Every structure is written in structure tokens, then in C-alpha cells.
């Protein structure tokens, strides 16, 4: 049984979205009542045109009753503009940082880290929204059972490691940590086996204790 490898395997399909004309108070209510950090903004064709988050709404509270100085206006122009905004189209961050449903989980995680966002709208053909993936969704791969990981590591080794070496490798998994034991004929197999195991979604770490038969004989 293989685990989730793509964004489509872990994304949330039922997405709370808003339009460009969604009023400020409705945005605040949606984010608060649904307990979400952000929502994609869609045009009338269902395409993602931006994302509005709690951070986009905060300037109105921060600047409430405060008249910014000339210097503050120059340094915080975007925040001041958002403080005066009343609809999602003027509050949203655009263009939205999105991800393809067939993107790998690692690619999605790197995209989140690079842009410092907590979730990504998932868009398919023509930019249409098909889901949303969050940091929590990406962490679901680490909930896989140890026996599932062991079976997938075994399958990977049988498929990519030549000859009898694949069958001679012992595999054990505890709390997501894969241990590879035994002796193989070809020393070049050792780093390959370690990389294959580490590439399985949900593997926390790999402890490679493999040895080559030639090393054993020379000792």
C-alpha cells in the first residue's frame, strides 16, 4: 500500500472561499467562525485571484483611531491602504501563491516555507480552485503506520536494487525510523538503498547499517 505522494492525496476539497466583493465584516466572520487563517478569493469563473488572511484584516484594528505621520504613511503605505479597504478585492494579497494538485508534498512544503504562508490554494486547469493544502495536511504523511512504511520500503528495494541484494536487506521500522541491516554483494547498493528508504513519504529518518560482503571478507 503506497502512501500519499501528491498534494491531491492530502488536500482539503471542501474549501471556504470568498469573492472580490465580500465585505470586511463578512470576511472577519468567515475567518473567525470557520477557524481558518485565510481564504482564497475567486472571480466569477471560480479562478483564484488572491488570498485574504487574518493578517490582511489587522491593519484596520491597528490603525483604528490613529492618524499616521507623514513618515509612517511612506513606510506603511500598504497597511494604511488595507486599513481603509472595505471589500476582499482591496484587502487580498495578489497574485495568490498556488500549487498544482499533482505537485509533490516536498515541493508544496518548500513553497510554503519560501513564501512564509500557512496554506496554499490548489488550482487545476484554467486556474480553477480544486482544494487547499495546509501545513497540517503535509504532516499527515507522518501518521502512516510502521508496517505500511516497511512494506513500501521493501517494494522500492525489490524494484530498484538488482539481483539478490534487495532480498538480503533486513528492514525494520519504529516510530517512522527505518533501519536497514544485513550484507550485500555490491557496496554501491548501500547508498542507493538508503536514498530509496529516505524518499518514502512518512519516513522520519533512516539508519543504514548495511555492509558489503567484500568488506566482510577483507576483515
N, C-alpha and C positions, 0 to 999 in steps of 0.2 A: 504494500500500500504506500503510494508516494504521498508526500506532504505538499502543502501549498508552496508554489514557486513563483506565482504571479500575483499582481495586485488584484486581479479579478477573483482570486481564491479567498481573499480576506476582506475585501472592501464591503462597506455597508451600502446596500442597494436603496433602502428607503431613506432618502435624503431630504432634509429640511432646506428649502431654497426660498429666495425672495426675488422680487423684480426691482428694476431701477426705481420704480415709483413707490416702493414700500416706505411708509412714513417712519420717522425716527422712533416714535413711541411703540409702534408695532414691532420694529426691529428689536428694541430693548426687551419687549415682552417675549418675542420668539426665542431669543438667545437665553433669557432667564428661565422661562418655563420649560423649555426643552433641554436645559442644562448643557448647552453646546457653546463652544468658544467662538465659532464662526459659521457663516452660511454663504454658499455660492449665490451670486447674483446672475439671473438669467434674462436673456432678451425674450421677445415674444415667440421665438422659434425654439426655445429650450437650450440655446447655446450659452456657455459660461462666459460672461463678460467681466467678471470681477469677483472679489470676495469681501464681505463686510464682517468685521470681527468686533469683539468687545473693545479692543484697543482703539478701533475707529470711532467708537461712541464716547469714549472717555474724555476727549478734549472739551466737549460741551459742559461736562461736570467740572473739569479742572479750571476752565476759564470763566465759569459762571460768576458774575458779579465782579470780574477782574478786567480792568482796562489795560491791555498790554502796552508797554512803552514802545517807542519807535524801534529801539534795538531788538526788543522781543518780537516785534512784528517781522523784522527782517530774518531773525534766526528761526522762528517757528511759524512761518507762513502757512505751511500745510496744515498744522494743528489748528491754527486760527480759522482757516477756511472750513475745516471739518466741524469746528465749534458752531459755525453759522449754518451748517447744512441741515436740511430737514428731511431728505429722502436718501435711499440707499445709493442711488446713482452718483450722488455727490459725496458720499461717505466711503464708498468702497475703495479697496486697493485694486488697481488695474494696471496692466493686464494681470489676470489671475495666474498663479503658478499651478499648473495642472500636470497630470500624469496619465499615461496610456494604460488601459486595463491589462495589456499584455506585458507591461514593464515588470522587471524583476523586483523582488522585495528590497534587495540591497540598493538598487537604483532609486527606488522611492524613498528609502531611508536617507540616502545621501542628498537627495533633492530637498527633503525637509530640513536637514541639518544645514545645508548651504544657504537656504533662504530663511532659516530660523522660523519656520511655521510648524504648527502642531497637526495640521491635516492638509490633505490635497484633494481638490475635486478630481474625479476620474472622468475623462472625456473620451468618447469614441469617435465615430465618423462624423465629420462636419462640425466638430466641437460640441456635440450634444452631451449633456450630463448623463452619466450612467451609474454613478456612485460616488462615494467619498471614502478615502482611506486615512486613518489616523495613526498616531504613534502607537496607541494601544492595539490597533489591528495588526501592526507589524510585529508586535511582541507575541501575538498568538502562536507563532510558529514554535516558540519555546515551551508550549504546553503539550507538545506531542509526547506520546508515551515512549519509554526507552526501547520497548520491543519493536515499535514501528521504526525507530531510528536504526536499530540493529539490522532489521530486515532490509532497509533501504541501502545501508552501507554495504551489506553482503551483495545485493543486486548490482550495485555500482562496481564493486570489485570484480564480480564474475563477468561483467560486460566489458570492462576496460583493462583488466590485468590479464596478460596472456598466460596460457599453459596452466600448470598445476599450482602455481604460486597463489592464485586467488583463493583456492580451496584450502591452502595450508595456513592462511592467516586467521588467527583467532580474534573474534570481535566480542567485546563486552561493553555495555553502556550503563552508566549510573548517573542519574540526575542530568542527563544530556551530555555527559562527558564520555567520549568514545575512546576505548583503549584497544590498540592493535598489538597483538602478541604473535610470536612464532618466528619461524625461519623461512626465508625464501631463497630460491636459487640465484636470482638476479638482483644484485644490490640496487640497480636502477629502479626496481619496483617500489622500494621503500618510500621515497619522497612522493611518488605517484599515488600510492595508497593513502598516504597522509592527506594529500590535497583532495582526493576524492571524498574522503570522510569529512573533511572540513567544509566541503562545498554543499553538504546536505543541509537543507533548511531545518533549523531547530537544533543543530549540533552546537553545544556551548563551547567545547574545546576538544582537542584530540591529543591523546597521549600515545605516541608511537614508540613501541618497544620492539619493533621488528629488527631482526638481524639477518644478514646474508650468510648462506651456508659456507661460502668461501672464507668468510671471516672466521667462522667456527673452526674450519679445518686448519687455518693458519695459526690459530691459537693453540 
